[in-house]
Amino acid sequence: MSLGRVIPILERVYCLACARWAWKRCLYTAGHDSENWELASAEEFQPVPHLCRWMLAVYEDDLRNLTWAPPGGYHMNPDWVILRKDYNETCGQSTPYMIYLDHKNADIVLAIRGQHLGNQSDYAVLFDNKLGQTTFDARWVFDAEHEVLKDLLERNPTYTLTFAGHSLGTGVMALLTMVVLQNQDLLGNVERNRNRCYALAPA
């Protein structure tokens, strides 16, 4: 069989394989990941509504002059925001985030926003996954903020530490939670059961 006949056959096989992959990818939803999970109890679900609002609050430029607030606002006190970092401060290492000291629910919350489609650095965060890579975006956030978190935990010894992310931020938060659990000594050996992670619309 000549090479001229083999190449069109290989092209067709390749196109069929790509079409099959695209078809499966389009039909796959995150629901498949959780279809066998147990339902959350009312107690486990209780923090989700306000954490969702706070994750979305990170999208705001100014928490005292709201632009994108849902009906009823974000249900947060701007005076309890410990710090906020925007794109200029994260230097393309992470999407913007904030640390919120929730006195009402005895919680220290690090909330991170999702991808900004018009920001090139977010694509770098999304595709920054080289083989053998040992440093990543969650580690950058941890290195930047672990002293702040340690101080807050020491001053509020009964508070939980919650990581909450939306879209692209969910991946950073999930990895950050693992980094925290592996480096508890840098947070004053905070008890493992005081750490929580919530992911909204993971990307």
N, C-alpha and C positions, 0 to 999 in steps of 0.2 A: 504494500500500500504506500503510495507516494505521500510525501510531506504535505503537499497541497490539499490532499483529501483529509488528512488527520487534523490539521489546524481548525477547519470549520467545525469538526465534531467536538474538539476540545472547547471551542468557544461556546457551543450550544450547552455543553455540560456545565461550564462555568456560569453561564447566564441562568440556567435552571437552578444551580446551587444558590446563586445570589438572590434569585426570586423567592426560593424556599425560605432562605434566611429572613428576607424582608417581610414575607407573609407571616412567619412565626413571630417576628418582632412586633409587627403591628397588632397582632391578636393577643400578645402577652400583656397582662396588666399586673400591677403590684398586688392585686387581690389574690393572685395565685400563691404569692409568698406567705400569705396569712390565712389561707382558707382552712387550715387545720388548727389554728390557734383558738384557745378558749376566749370567751367574751370577758372583757374587763369588768371588774366589780364597780359599783358606784363610787366606792372610796378611791379606787385606782384612777377612775375617769375624772374625778372632781377637779383636779388642777388643769385639765386640758383646755376648757374654754378661755380662761384668763391667760394661759401661756400662749395660746394662738393669737390673742390680741397683742401680747407683748412682742411676739416675733414679728408681727406686722408693724408694730410701732417703730421698729428699727428702720423701716423704709422712710419714715418721716425725717425731714431736715431739721425741724424744730418742734419739740414736744409741747411747747406752749402756744404755738400757732399751727394747728393741725391742718393738713391738706387732704389726707387719705383716710381719715378716721371712719370706722364703721359706726352704724347707729349706736348711740350711747357712749361713744368714745372708746378709749383703750383701758379704762378702769385702772389707771395707774397714776401715781403721784410723781410729777417730774422732779420733785425735791429728793426722791429716793433713788434717782439714777446716779450711780457712783461714777460711771464713765461711759462715754460713747466714742467709738472710733469709726471714722468714715474712710473712704477710699484713699485719701491723702495720707492718713495715719497708718493704714494697713499696708501701704506700699505694694499693693498687688499680691500680698501673701494670703489674703483672706477677704471674704466679703465683709461689709461693715457689721459691727456688733455692739452690744451694750451690756453692762453689768447693772442689774437692778436689785436693790435691797428691799425685798417685800416683807415689811414688818407685819402686815395683816395676816400673812400665811406662814410666817417664820421661815422664809426661804431666800436664798441668795441665787439669783437667776442670771446666767450668761446666755443671752439670746442673740442669734445670728440670722441675718437675712439671707434670701436666696439670690439667684443669679440676676444680674442686670444685663439684659441682652445687648445693650449698647456699649458695654464696658469690656474691653479686650482682656483686662487682667482676670476677669471672671472665667473666661475660656481657658486661660493659663492654669487657674486653680482646678478647673474641671478636668483638663487633660494632663495634669502634672502627675503622671504615674509611671515613671521610668522603671524598668526592671532593676531590682536591687537597690532601689531608692530607700534611704534611711531617714531623710528629713522630709516632712510634709506639712501641709497647711495647719493641721490641728496642733502639731508640735510648735509651730510658730506662735499660735494663739496662747498655748500653755506657757511657753517661755516668756511671752510678753506680759501675761496676767497672773501667773501663779503667786507672785508676792502680794498682789492686791487681794486675791481670793483667800490666801492664807491669813492675811490681816483681818478680813471680814469674818472668817470662820472663828478666829481666836476671840474677836470681840462679840460674836454671836454664837456661843457654843451649842445652842439648842436648835439652830437653823439647819435646814437641809441645803444641799448644793445641787442646783438643777441646771442642766444644759438643754437648751431648746433651740431647734433650728428649723428653717423653712427651705424647701427645695434644695438647692445646692448646699445650703447651710446644714442640712441634716447629715450629710456625709462628714462634714467637718466636725459637727457635734458628736456623732457616733465615735469617730476616731479620737476626739478630744476626751471623751469619757474613758476610753481604754487607756489613754496616756495618763490621765489622772489616777486611775486605779493602779497603774504600774509605778507611779511616782508619788504615792501618798505621803512619803516622808517630806516632800517639798511643800506639802499643804498642812504640815503639822500633824501628820498621821491621823487625818480625819477618818472616822469609822466608815467602812465600805457601804453600810446600809443608809448612809446620809447622802449618797450620790444618786442622782436620777438623770435620765436622758429621755427627751421627748422629740420625736421627729414628725414634722407636718409636711405632707406631700413630698416625700423623698424623691430626689432626681437621680 
